[in-house]
Amino acid sequence: MNVNYLIVGQGIAGSVLAFELLEQGKKVLVIDGNASNTSSKVAAGLYNPIVFKRIVKSWMVDDVLPVANEMYASMEQKFWQKFHHKRAIIKLFASQDEREFWFSKAAQKELSHYLSPQVEEDFLSGKIKNEFGAAAVLQSGNCDVRKLLQSMQQFLQQESSYREEHFTSNDLSFHAEGISWKEVRAEKIIFCEGYQATQNPYFNWLPFVLTKGEVLTIHIPDFDTESVLNKGVFFLPLGNQVYKVGATYEWKDLTEQITEQGKQQLLQKIQQVLKVPFSIVAHESGIRPTVKDRRPMIGLHPEHAQLGMFNGMGTKAILLAPYYAKQFAQFLAGKAELHPEVDIARFNLKN
Ligand SMILES: Cc1cc2nc3c(=O)[nH]c(=O)nc-3n(C[C@H](O)[C@H](O)[C@H](O)COP(=O)(O)OP(=O)(O)OC[C@H]3O[C@@H](n4cnc5c(N)ncnc54)[C@H](O)[C@@H]3O)c2cc1C
């Protein structure tokens, strides 16, 4: 079998990159080990144009958000599936100062696009602790990532472009025109392995600083909203009064297992928001491919140009991956440069 690109990993990164390469008429083969608790599978899939701590725009948001909206719309159209939901994120203020800070920011021209200037005083009143009021982030939303991955996998299968297999470098060999893996020949192999890139013998020099995250799924009877709530944790509505709540950030324990400590941390935060009872439906964890300088990891190996990497989406995969998949596909076709801030060449000691 001959393809242009062999892609290892079908998380959100591998999915959007494969989608873009196919759109450009390239032949791809995607292989994935089909693990159950990958970062993409447990992620809430939220995108927020605002960084709450300082109430500033998320990095590159004016550029990346329109591309994300466009790519998810075109995937939905192609797959006949709905997985992208535009919805407000309601920020519940923790203090009067925080509330005043928000409205001073919302009055700024460059942020008015993303911050509602209206107070939501009565939002779910009686059911949540909301003494300082709330306001909405605009142009935010979420992707049901599991659904996106399933739809993409079906699409790839129809195109004979998917195999459930675990990649090991023992099966890889290099030749003048590219690489061979088993009986597959490709111009390049692109690794989209998420946090498992740290085990990749060709790229283990890259400074990933991984972060484990845990989320709870809870049922809150008689609690209905289409918006995401945020106060230290997010509550993402999944329908039928079920909400995904998270997430934790853990740098030391990088095992894939859920922990009692993670659960207790989330329960404490939930209790700071809810006045009503709830029950736990599920508890999941995943490891985010986060990077020392908090920027994606994209580019070609400094010595073997047949090897590429598309990774490091950190906490912002939903926002960033489509824009950089387009940029990387253009780069691979020799039609664009990579943004120096995302190019793995920034970590190449020989530079
Ligand atoms: C709890 C939690 C909540 C999150 N919430 C959000 C959020 O709301 N919004 C957001 O934008 N981001 C969020 N993230 C971050 C986001 O999930 C990640 O940035 C993103 O999923 C990374 O995608 P990826 O495709 O690079 O990696 P992964 O999702 O890890 O996918 C890698 C794929 O490669 C496969 N693979 C790896 N090695 C091999 C191999 N050798 N052979 C075959 N297959 C292989 C794996 O099985 C997997 O399917 C969250 C993460 C966590 C953990």
The ligand as an ORCA input file, in Angstrom:
! r2SCAN-3c Opt
* xyz 0 1
  C      -9.629     15.816     31.835
  C      -9.259     16.560     30.597
  C     -10.081     17.590     30.147
  C      -9.744     18.299     28.993
  N     -10.591     19.277     28.566
  C     -10.293     19.950     27.431
  C     -11.177     20.932     26.936
  O     -12.247     21.174     27.518
  N     -10.839     21.598     25.798
  C      -9.658     21.337     25.123
  O      -9.406     21.979     24.087
  N      -8.796     20.408     25.583
  C      -9.084     19.718     26.711
  N      -8.222     18.769     27.174
  C      -6.941     18.585     26.461
  C      -7.141     17.757     25.214
  O      -7.860     16.624     25.574
  C      -5.810     17.362     24.583
  O      -5.030     18.481     24.245
  C      -6.050     16.580     23.300
  O      -7.008     15.585     23.483
  C      -4.780     15.951     22.790
  O      -5.104     15.287     21.616
  P      -4.067     14.375     20.862
  O      -4.740     13.844     19.664
  O      -2.780     15.108     20.707
  O      -3.735     13.190     21.908
  P      -4.619     11.933     22.387
  O      -5.987     12.301     22.649
  O      -3.837     11.331     23.519
  O      -4.597     10.964     21.156
  C      -3.455     10.204     20.797
  C      -3.927      8.953     20.092
  O      -2.772      8.240     19.641
  C      -2.894      6.874     19.966
  N      -1.537      6.338     20.058
  C      -0.516      6.795     20.823
  N       0.576      6.058     20.616
  C       0.242      5.114     19.691
  C       0.963      4.037     19.072
  N       2.231      3.801     19.342
  N       0.297      3.260     18.183
  C      -1.006      3.487     17.882
  N      -1.732      4.498     18.451
  C      -1.107      5.285     19.340
  C      -3.667      6.877     21.288
  O      -4.308      5.641     21.516
  C      -4.666      8.002     21.034
  O      -5.833      7.551     20.405
  C      -8.546     18.003     28.307
  C      -7.744     16.964     28.728
  C      -8.092     16.229     29.873
  C      -7.218     15.099     30.306
*
